[in-house]
Every structure is written in C-alpha cells, then in structure tokens.
Amino acid sequence: MEGLNGNLYTDLYQLSMGQAYFEKNRHENIASFDYFFRKIPFNGGYVITVGLEDVIEALENFRFTKEEIEYLESIGFKPDYLKYLKKLKFTGDVYAVPEGGVVFPQEPVVRVVAPMIEAQLVETMLLNLMNYQSLIATKAARIRHVANGRPLAEFGMRRAHGWGAMQASRAAVIGGFDSTSNVLAGKYYGIPVTGTMAHSYIQSHDEELTAFRNFAEARPEKCVLLVDTYDTLRSGLPNAIKVAKEMRSRGQELNGIRLDSGDLAYLSREARKMLNENDLEDVKIVASNQLDEGVIKSLQEQNSAIDIYGVGTNLVVGKPDSALDGVYKLAYADNKPRLKISENIKKLTLPGMKRVHRFTNNEGQFVADVIATLDEKIPEKMIHPYELDKEMSLKGFEGKELLNQVMKNGERTFDKRSLDELKDAVQSNLSSLPDEHKRFNNPHIYKVGISQNLLKLRQDLKNQKTSKL
C-alpha cells in the first residue's frame, strides 16, 4: 500500500543500529535473517502465511525521500550516514513460503539475505505486514472451515485497528471470505463489496415499513433489509415481506433480510418458514452480531437457516489472541552462522542459512517438515528441535523444498497472483493437511524437526558461546 515503502515505516532502533554498522564499516557485510513464529494462535493446528506481496512491494519501493532524510537529520542522525541513506535501496535476495501456504512453529517462513543494513532496516516493516495478515487469514480459514460453503462477508472495518482494516480485508478474502463492507479495500484490491443498512436508517423514520419502502426504492439492486430494530418476527419480517412483494410487482426482487440480534438459530428458522410461506424462497437470510468460528459452528449444528454470515470484530482483531508472535532473527553474518542463546530452550534460535523441506505421503498429505542446513541434501531423519530424544524417519516420504526465491538482487522473481488465486491456494494447501490438524478441540501437533547437521551446528555454537562465559 502507498506509504508502506520500508523506509520510515520502522522502529527507531533499526536506524540507530544501521548507523552503528555504517560507522564501523560493517553495513555492507552479508547477513541472513529468518522470519518465523513460535506459537499457533486460536489453539489451532496451523497458520496461513499472508502478507508477502505487500512485503515485496515495500522492498521494491525502498527509498528515502528528501523529506525523510531531513526528518532523520532533525532527530540526530549524522550527515555521513544520511548521505549514504539517500542512495540506499534494497538489493538483497528473499526466499519465502508462497502466500497462502500452511506453516508451523519454528520453521523459517521468510529468509532475507542482504547487506546487513538493508536486512536490518526492513525488519519492522516485514513483521508488521506478515504477522497481522497471517493472523487474520488464519482466523478466516477457520471460519471458512465451519461455514459449510456458505458465503462469508467481512464486516470489521469499524472495529479494526486503524488502517489495518485494509490489510484485514485482504487477508480475510485470502483466508476464505467472499466479500467485504470496506469500500476502499474493494477498490484497491478488487474485492467484491457488500452491505445492508443500519438501525439508524430505520429509526430515522416514523414507521419501519416506510423505511423499508424508501430504501428499496433507492437501492433495488441487492437490497437487504435489517429486520430486528423493533421486533423481528412480529414487525420486521412482516414488513420486509410486504416490501418484497411490492418490489416483485415492479419486476424487482428483494435480495435478503439481515438478523443482527437475538437467538439467530431460532429466528433464522422462523424467518425461513415465513419467507417460504410467502413464495420468497430466494430471499437470503444474512446473520451478523459477534460471530466467529465457534458461534458459526454452533449455528450450523443447530440447523439454522442462515445463508450468509457477516463477521466483523472477532475476525479483524484476531480474537482472542490479537497477535501472531512472529520474530525476525539473525542467523548468519560476516561469513559465520549466528546463534541467540536463551534460558528458555524454545527461544534458542537455529543458526546459519537453512532450507525447509516438507514431506508428503503417497496420497499427497502433509506428514512433517524438517529444517536443514543450506548445503545438505534432503535429510532421511529429523529430530525434535528441543526434545532431542524424539526422532522420526523420513524414508518412504517425498520431500519438497518449501522456501521459494521471490526476490533476487532486489527484484521480484515471480508474477503477482490475484486474490482469487491466493484464496484457491489456501484451500488447496488445507486440503493436503490431515483433518486431525484442522479440528478445533485438541488439534494434533504437526511434526516440525531439524536435521542432524543443524542440531550439531546449533550445539557446537552454543558450546562455544557458553565456554566463554
């Protein structure tokens, strides 16, 4: 998106480290950083990776403008460093799991290989774009999983976190939604836009029936009437049915009615009965009001008559987790693998430049992922990253490299895909993920391991560091 060009869309400490690298002439030494996450949100079994296209666009447009340089000068950065930044652009290589991929904790999802200063300055931007969109796309995919093919509309703009509403709409559609109420997102991303009416419009009239008639006259195409302002079954539905018949007499059709409160399962069944009794079988029933995957699953199990779900707040804020804990860690610099040590073994990083191999069975189902060093062949065995007594043989499974090169020397190496193509990719990837990883209650943990070579490298570096303490 315009403005997210990777220069000042960052934390101050990135620019401060950049100056320190520059002053010691280390700024153009090649480094490699890994983007990965440690915990799956929503107590789920997978994450959908989204945001890469926005990252690539930001890297392609990585430039410091005259105004930005002047601002950096005003907050104390030195002239020689600013002179260097004036000419700086991103020249590195990027390897990534393509958007719409299914990914798991600890494995690199993006690998950035670039001069140190470039790789460092883009960290915050990459985390901002990847973490949020991956969170929302994962939530959307879970909702799609239980919606049983019914259309899904993203209604979350009013509760979204500022301009994040734009990225939320994009991520929701990639994750499985069909439309958005966000008009700007519709224009910018080419997403179908949808909407009904608010209670305020009905309250502004003396009579509900008059409100419905006026609205239908103004918006006869795809007209949806909100029927719960006063009394859904005794007022809203009867009035909507009257207007539907009046529209039909004019050669028009009422598209739907919306339920936004009350017992949605019961009301939808009663509404369906009333509509059908009046020869209005084609009028759709839209439901909204604090929906999420749990509520929709319950409504489906109650045999509700809801045709379309409108999901807002719980989707765009990623409730209940609100954030994906993605991190961006240095793995290689100055021709050496690098390691971060922690008292928490799960925060011990994986050093060096790495590949990720995904193994599938003879039915094409995902079995396990293994993280290996860049220079080794496809491993035949993997070891649990932190429980070293757990091993798994990979013989008999087919391995495929997961990280594709998406930028070379600062230029993209792939064609941009449409949202429909990304949406299809998500569903295709999820179809290859066994069902036990997609269930909501106690999903099976997908196996992610490391190769023997990577384990040895990590252990050797750890021993070197701890021996000096």
C-alpha angles and dihedrals in degrees: 000000000000111000095025094098097135099247110097092004088098146082119278093240091063090061091043091054088046091058091048091051090048095051092052092045092243096115096099097044110117117255136177125213128187125214112207141136133230107208134040112231127232091029085279136146103239147016128226110221113225134157101062095115091055090048092051091048090051092049092049089054097042103142136131113230125214091254092051092050089050090052092050089050090053091056095052110270115148125255098239091052092047090050088056093047091054090069098035122121133160111272102163138111123252127199120188149159103260116255112274093036125139110239139176141208123295097010120114110255094178129020118195117196112184145116106306097250093051094047091047098047094053096052100095094044092050093048092047094052099039101041098051099041093045090052093051095043090051091051090048092050090053090052091048089051093062100033092085094223096309118142116265124208123195108225100167107109096105092055098037123111101263115278088001084088088080095054090042091058092049094046093045092056092047089050092054112284121132105209146000137220089219105105095192091051088049091055097039099044101025093244118158109253124220138178145154126197138286130246088243091068091056093043090053089067126070091228130038091216091056090050091052093048094049093048093048090052092050097043109023093154113084091350114183120183123209106226107182103073094106113357121345101206102029100040116006099048097042091049092047090051091052091051092045090056091046090051091050090054087058093049093259132116131218107236099203154317126244129221115201105166145023129038098341095190094052096039093049092052092048091045091051090051093050093046093049092048087058095049092255099125092139095058107107125223114225121193130196137156119113095332124171137155093284095051093044091049089053092048091051091050090051090057093242118184094228114140101183131027122211110200122188132148101023091052103045095044092044093235127230098014101036094190142045109225096226117161136192112218133183111243103166136022139154091013092303135103111245130213134196112210122207137175085233104074091208089063093055103114129224110247132220134020110314146189128215118217122195117206124208133186126235089276092057094251120144111253109169144334124226127197112214139172116273095246101049130091123246104298122240093207137031133202128211108260094234108009096063095184090068116087136165130200114228096195114126094028127100116240125209129180111250102196114077124192106252100168132032122186089347096308127107117251100196139060119255113253126218121245089251090056091048091047090052090048091056093052092045092052093046090051087061092051111090115248094244089070093051101052117109099223115067098334115205112261112247112231116248117172143164131239123251090249092054092046091052092048092051093047093048092051092046091051091049092051097044093046089062094053 
